[in-house]
Amino acid sequence: MWVLYGPLAPFISRDVTMAAAQQGFLVAVPVLAVTILRVTLGNLYQSTDGRRVALMGVVLSSIPCIVLPLTSGVPSYPILLVLGVFLGMGGASFAVALPMAGSNYPPKVQGLVLGLVAAGNIGAVLDGFLFPHLADAFGWQISTAAALPLLAITAIALYVWASDAGEKTGSTMRALSTFGVTLASLIVLVLAVHGGVFGAGRTGVLLLPVLGTLIAIAVLPKRYRSVLVERDTWVIMLIYSITFGGFVGMSSYVTLLLTSLYQMLKLEAGLFMSLLAFLGAIVRPFGGVADRVTGVRALLVLLAVGDFAFAIWMQPVAGGLAILICLYIAFGLGNGSTFQLVPHRWKGKTGLLSGIVGAAGGIGGFYLPVIMGIAKESTGSYQMGFATFGVLATCAFGALVSAARSVDAVVVDIGASAGWRGHQRRACDGVSASYRAASRKQ
């Protein structure tokens, strides 16, 4: 439900006066919360039963859906920002869902399992399809209450059927307090940026993910921070910031993009956002069973080409929608093929790495709507925003090519555990045996 503000943004802006950059910041805050909270939520998963952590996430993410319908009058912009932090708990829960699901299955099916779990992004389809219609009929504040029955069903399913076989280490109380500090700090930071504490205008907004991430990392146990010195960690984080960041960031902003760029009706824009989110989510399991890192490189090229196509010339409706469809397919496949590497490369730290890698994806998702809003407000066009992300996708491709041997070495280990060692060894003949040994030792 963390992209709920996206399809409701055209309705919210009708009641709450916001500039284009403020609209972008509003829909980006839940994504930022996903980014920061995934780190310490993944750490909490490492120390206690995943079901309890997941149920806590359901309760916290329900707060906006309770408060907004009960608020008399139109809530202020700062209140919406604070509630947006709690909305982000829905996306942060992937730091628990992914390792908890994977803990119950053997390595040979990890890619498929994680891909299917991560296809929970399909919930964004419901956001785009359901809430604009309800907002049009009953008002956008009342419409948010429709999420409560869905959250209740989720909580019941977790309590009755979910199980967690993951390895647990560390103190539960310390991990819980770490999460609480991060949540409170994030709320303070968001309000401080809105109040101009870190500089007027865009400076504070652009600094916000950096400040929040530094706080989350600072409160982690020292033994977990050690993964941040590994090059493989940064390679996976970079790719995921482009793929998952593109998916969630564009899902948050595409309704505003379509209504502004193509004058599409609010309901039509919400429906098309649902279609795009469905495509991105439904193809993710196929990426989860991908057996070649070369596929990720090809997807980064496709993302760069799509972004530059918009940057060079703002497409007419048909061309623009076609490019967006291609981008979302690339987002979904890239998400799945990236995350399958995590449980094999960092055994025993899957929860933590799911949080850290997911945080990188959330940072990408935060900056996308913010930069789009800034580009629109500054130049009157989205072209500069698309150009920025085209350059980033190109840089990610270059970084992945330069680090291809180490990442391919991880794929060799995945192939060995899944029973297709020979095919992958032929694909990675240049990888040294010493590096593979070091990777397994990790």
C-alpha positions in Angstrom: 0.0 0.0 0.0 3.1 2.2 0.0 2.3 3.7 -3.4 -1.2 4.7 -2.3 -0.4 8.4 -2.5 0.4 8.0 -6.2 -3.0 7.3 -7.7 -4.6 9.6 -5.1 -2.2 12.5 -5.8 -4.5 14.3 -8.4 -7.3 14.2 -5.9 -5.2 15.3 -2.9 -3.7 18.3 -4.9 -7.3 19.5 -5.5 -7.7 20.0 -1.7 -4.2 20.7 -0.6 -2.3 23.4 -2.4 1.1 22.0 -3.6 3.7 23.0 -6.1 4.9 20.3 -8.6 8.1 19.7 -6.4 5.9 19.3 -3.3 3.7 16.8 -5.1 6.8 14.8 -6.0 8.1 15.0 -2.5 4.7 13.8 -1.1 4.5 10.7 -3.2 8.2 10.0 -2.6 8.1 10.0 1.2 6.5 6.5 1.5 9.2 5.2 -0.8 11.8 6.9 1.4 10.3 5.2 4.4 10.6 1.9 2.5 14.3 2.7 1.9 15.3 3.5 5.5 13.1 1.2 7.5 14.0 -1.9 5.4 17.5 -1.7 6.8 16.6 -1.9 10.5 13.5 -4.1 9.9 15.8 -6.6 8.2 18.1 -6.4 11.3 15.1 -7.0 13.5 14.2 -10.1 11.4 17.6 -11.5 12.1 16.9 -11.6 15.9 13.3 -12.6 16.2 10.4 -14.6 14.6 9.5 -13.1 11.2 5.8 -13.5 11.8 5.9 -11.1 14.7 7.9 -8.5 12.7 5.5 -8.9 9.8 2.4 -8.4 12.0 4.0 -5.3 13.5 4.5 -4.0 10.0 0.8 -4.6 9.1 -0.3 -2.6 12.2 1.9 0.3 11.6 1.0 0.6 7.9 -2.7 0.6 8.8 -2.3 3.9 10.8 -2.8 6.3 7.7 -5.9 4.3 6.7 -7.4 4.8 10.1 -6.4 8.4 10.7 -7.3 9.9 7.3 -11.0 8.8 7.2 -11.4 10.0 10.8 -9.8 13.4 10.3 -12.3 16.3 10.2 -11.5 18.6 7.4 -8.6 18.4 5.0 -5.3 17.3 6.7 -2.3 19.6 6.4 0.6 18.9 4.2 3.0 18.1 7.1 0.4 15.5 8.5 0.3 13.9 5.1 4.1 13.6 5.1 4.1 11.9 8.5 1.4 9.5 7.5 3.4 8.8 4.4 6.2 7.5 6.6 3.8 4.9 8.0 2.6 4.0 4.6 6.1 3.0 3.7 6.0 0.1 6.2 4.1 -1.9 3.6 7.1 -1.8 1.3 9.6 -2.2 4.1 8.0 -5.5 5.0 9.7 -7.1 2.0 12.8 -7.2 4.2 10.9 -9.7 6.2 8.8 -11.5 3.6 11.7 -12.4 1.3 14.0 -14.1 3.8 11.1 -15.7 5.7 9.7 -17.3 2.5 13.1 -18.3 1.3 14.0 -20.0 4.7 11.4 -22.7 4.1 12.7 -23.8 0.7 15.9 -25.4 -0.6 18.5 -23.4 -2.6 17.6 -24.9 -5.9 14.2 -23.1 -5.9 15.2 -19.9 -4.1 15.1 -17.8 -7.3 11.5 -18.9 -8.1 10.3 -18.5 -4.5 11.7 -15.1 -4.1 10.4 -14.0 -7.4 6.9 -15.2 -6.5 7.0 -13.5 -3.1 8.3 -10.2 -4.6 5.5 -10.3 -7.1 3.5 -9.0 -4.2 4.3 -5.7 -5.9 1.2 -6.5 -7.8 -0.6 -4.8 -4.9 0.2 -1.6 -6.7 -2.3 -2.7 -9.3 -5.0 -2.6 -6.7 -4.0 0.9 -5.7 -4.3 2.2 -9.2 -7.5 0.4 -10.0 -9.5 0.7 -6.8 -8.6 4.0 -5.0 -9.2 6.5 -7.8 -12.8 5.2 -8.3 -13.4 5.3 -4.6 -11.9 8.7 -4.3 -14.1 10.0 -7.1 -17.2 8.6 -5.4 -16.6 9.1 -1.7 -13.6 11.5 -1.4 -9.9 10.6 -1.2 -9.8 10.5 2.6 -12.6 8.0 3.0 -11.3 5.9 0.1 -8.1 5.0 2.1 -10.3 3.0 4.6 -10.7 0.4 1.8 -7.2 -0.8 2.6 -8.1 -1.9 6.1 -10.0 -5.2 5.2 -7.1 -6.1 3.0 -4.6 -5.5 5.8 -6.8 -7.5 8.1 -6.8 -10.5 5.7 -3.0 -10.2 5.5 -2.6 -10.2 9.3 -4.9 -13.3 9.6 -2.9 -15.2 6.9 0.4 -14.4 8.6 -0.9 -15.6 12.0 -2.4 -18.8 10.7 -0.1 -20.0 7.9 3.2 -18.2 7.9 6.3 -19.9 9.3 9.9 -18.7 9.7 12.8 -21.2 9.6 15.5 -18.5 9.4 18.6 -18.5 11.6 18.3 -16.0 14.5 21.2 -14.1 16.2 21.5 -11.0 18.4 19.2 -9.3 20.9 15.6 -8.8 20.0 15.2 -5.8 22.3 18.2 -4.1 20.9 17.1 -4.7 17.4 13.6 -3.4 18.2 14.9 -0.3 19.8 17.1 0.3 16.7 14.0 0.1 14.6 12.1 2.5 16.8 15.0 5.0 16.7 15.1 4.8 12.9 11.3 5.3 12.6 11.3 8.3 15.0 14.4 9.9 13.3 12.8 9.5 9.9 9.7 11.4 10.9 11.8 14.2 12.4 14.0 14.4 9.3 11.0 14.6 6.9 9.4 17.4 8.9 12.8 19.2 9.2 13.3 19.1 5.5 9.8 20.4 4.9 10.6 23.2 7.4 13.7 24.2 5.6 16.2 23.1 8.4 18.6 21.7 5.8 18.3 24.5 3.4 15.4 26.0 1.4 14.0 24.4 -1.6 15.6 21.3 -3.1 18.7 20.9 -1.1 17.1 19.3 2.0 15.0 17.0 -0.2 18.0 15.7 -2.1 19.9 15.2 1.2 17.1 13.4 3.0 17.8 9.8 1.8 21.5 10.2 2.6 20.8 11.5 6.1 18.2 8.8 6.8 20.4 6.0 5.5 23.3 7.1 7.6 21.2 7.0 10.7 19.9 3.5 9.9 23.4 2.2 9.2 24.9 3.9 12.3 22.5 2.1 14.7 23.2 -1.4 13.1 25.4 -3.8 15.0 29.0 -3.4 13.9 29.2 -7.0 12.6 26.4 -6.4 10.1 27.9 -3.1 8.9 30.9 -5.2 7.6 29.0 -6.2 4.5 29.1 -2.7 3.3 32.9 -3.0 2.6 32.3 -5.8 0.1 32.2 -4.8 -3.6 29.5 -7.3 -4.4 27.1 -5.5 -1.9 27.5 -2.3 -3.8 27.1 -3.9 -7.2 23.8 -5.5 -6.2 22.6 -2.3 -4.5 23.4 -0.3 -7.6 21.4 -2.5 -9.9 18.5 -2.7 -7.6 18.4 1.1 -7.2 17.7 1.3 -10.9 15.3 -1.6 -11.3 13.2 -1.6 -8.1 13.7 2.1 -7.7 12.4 2.6 -11.2 9.4 0.4 -10.5 8.2 1.9 -7.2 9.2 5.5 -8.1 7.5 5.5 -11.4 4.4 3.8 -9.9 4.2 6.6 -7.4 4.5 9.3 -10.0 3.1 7.9 -13.3 -0.4 9.1 -12.5 0.8 12.7 -12.1 2.9 12.2 -15.2 0.0 11.0 -17.4 -2.5 13.6 -16.2 0.1 16.4 -16.7 1.8 15.3 -19.9 -1.1 13.8 -21.8 -4.1 15.5 -20.0 -5.4 12.0 -19.3 -8.4 11.8 -17.0 -7.7 10.9 -13.4 -9.5 7.6 -13.5 -7.9 6.6 -16.8 -4.5 7.5 -15.5 -5.1 5.3 -12.4 -6.2 2.4 -14.6 -3.1 2.7 -16.8 -0.9 2.9 -13.7 -2.5 -0.4 -12.6 -1.7 -2.0 -16.0 2.0 -0.9 -15.7 2.3 -2.1 -12.1 0.7 -5.4 -13.1 3.2 -5.9 -15.9 6.2 -5.1 -13.7 5.0 -7.4 -10.9 3.9 -10.3 -13.0 7.2 -10.7 -14.9 9.3 -10.5 -11.7 9.2 -14.3 -11.1 10.6 -14.9 -14.5 13.5 -12.7 -13.6 13.8 -14.7 -10.4 14.7 -17.8 -12.4 17.0 -16.1 -14.8 20.4 -17.8 -15.1 22.6 -15.2 -16.6 23.8 -11.9 -15.3 24.1 -10.8 -19.0 20.3 -10.5 -18.9 20.6 -7.8 -16.3 23.0 -5.9 -18.4 20.6 -6.1 -21.4 17.8 -4.8 -19.2 19.9 -1.8 -18.0 20.5 -1.0 -21.7 16.8 -1.1 -22.4 16.1 1.2 -19.4 18.7 3.7 -20.6 17.3 3.7 -24.2 13.7 4.2 -22.9 14.7 7.1 -20.7 16.7 8.8 -23.4 13.8 8.3 -25.9 11.7 10.5 -23.6 14.5 12.9 -22.9 15.3 13.6 -26.6 11.7 14.0 -27.6 8.5 13.8 -25.5 6.6 11.1 -27.2 2.9 11.4 -28.3 0.4 9.4 -26.3 0.8 6.0 -28.2 4.6 6.2 -28.3 4.9 7.3 -24.7 2.6 4.5 -23.4 4.5 1.9 -25.4 7.8 3.1 -23.9 6.4 3.0 -20.4 5.3 -0.6 -20.9 8.8 -1.6 -22.1 10.3 0.2 -19.1 8.0 -1.7 -16.6 8.8 -5.1 -18.1 12.5 -4.3 -17.7 11.9 -3.1 -14.1 10.2 -6.4 -13.2 12.7 -8.7 -14.8 15.6 -6.8 -13.4 14.1 -6.9 -9.9 13.8 -10.7 -9.9 17.1 -11.5 -11.5 18.9 -9.3 -9.0 17.4 -10.5 -5.8 18.0 -14.2 -6.5 21.7 -13.6 -5.9 21.3 -12.4 -2.3 20.6 -15.7 -0.4 23.4 -17.5 -2.1 26.1 -14.8 -1.8 25.3 -13.9 1.9 24.1 -17.1 3.6 23.0 -16.4 7.2 22.6 -12.7 6.5 19.7 -12.8 4.1 17.4 -10.7 6.2 20.0 -8.0 6.7 21.0 -7.9 3.0 17.4 -7.9 1.9 17.0 -4.8 4.0 20.2 -3.1 2.7 19.7 -4.0 -1.0 16.0 -3.1 -0.7 17.0 0.3 0.8 19.1 1.0 -2.2 16.1 0.3 -4.4 14.0 2.6 -2.2 16.6 5.4 -2.6 16.2 5.1 -6.4 12.4 5.1 -6.0 12.6 8.2 -3.8 14.7 10.3 -6.2 12.7 9.5 -9.3 9.5 11.4 -8.4 11.4 14.1 -6.6 13.6 14.7 -9.6 10.7 14.5 -12.0 8.8 17.1 -9.9 11.9 19.4 -9.8 12.4 19.0 -13.6 8.8 19.9 -14.3 8.8 22.9 -12.0 12.2 24.2 -13.2 11.9 23.7 -17.0 8.2 23.1 -17.6 9.0 19.6 -19.1 9.9 16.2 -17.8 12.8 15.7 -20.3 15.6 16.7 -17.9 14.2 14.1 -15.4 14.2 11.3 -17.9 17.7 12.3 -19.1 19.0 12.1 -15.5 17.8 8.5 -15.1 19.0 7.6 -18.6 22.5 8.6 -17.5 22.2 6.7 -14.2 21.1 3.5 -16.1 24.1 3.9 -18.4 26.4 4.3 -15.4 25.0 1.2 -13.8 25.6 -0.8 -17.0 29.2 0.4 -17.0 29.7 -0.5 -13.3 28.2 -4.0 -13.8 30.4 -4.7 -16.8 33.5 -3.7 -14.8 32.4 -6.0 -11.9 31.0 -8.8 -14.1 33.5 -11.4 -13.1 32.7 -11.2 -9.4 28.9 -11.2 -9.9 29.1 -14.1 -12.4 31.1 -16.0 -9.8 28.0 -15.8 -7.5 25.9 -17.1 -10.4 28.2 -20.1 -10.8 27.5 -21.0 -7.2 23.8 -20.6 -7.7 24.0 -22.9 -10.8 25.9 -25.5 -8.8 23.3 -25.6 -6.1 20.4 -25.8 -8.6 21.9 -28.7 -10.5 23.0 -26.9 -13.7 26.7 -26.3 -12.8 28.0 -27.2 -16.3 26.0 -24.6 -18.2 27.0 -21.8 -15.8 30.6 -22.8 -15.6 30.8 -22.5 -19.4 29.2 -19.0 -19.2 31.8 -18.0 -16.6 35.1 -19.7 -17.7 37.1 -16.6 -16.9 36.3 -16.6 -13.2 39.1 -17.6 -10.9 38.7 -20.6 -8.6 40.1 -18.6 -5.7 37.3 -16.0 -5.9 34.7 -18.7 -5.9 36.2 -20.2 -2.8 36.2 -16.9 -1.1 32.6 -16.2 -2.1 31.5 -19.6 -0.6 33.4 -18.9 2.6 31.3 -15.8 3.0 
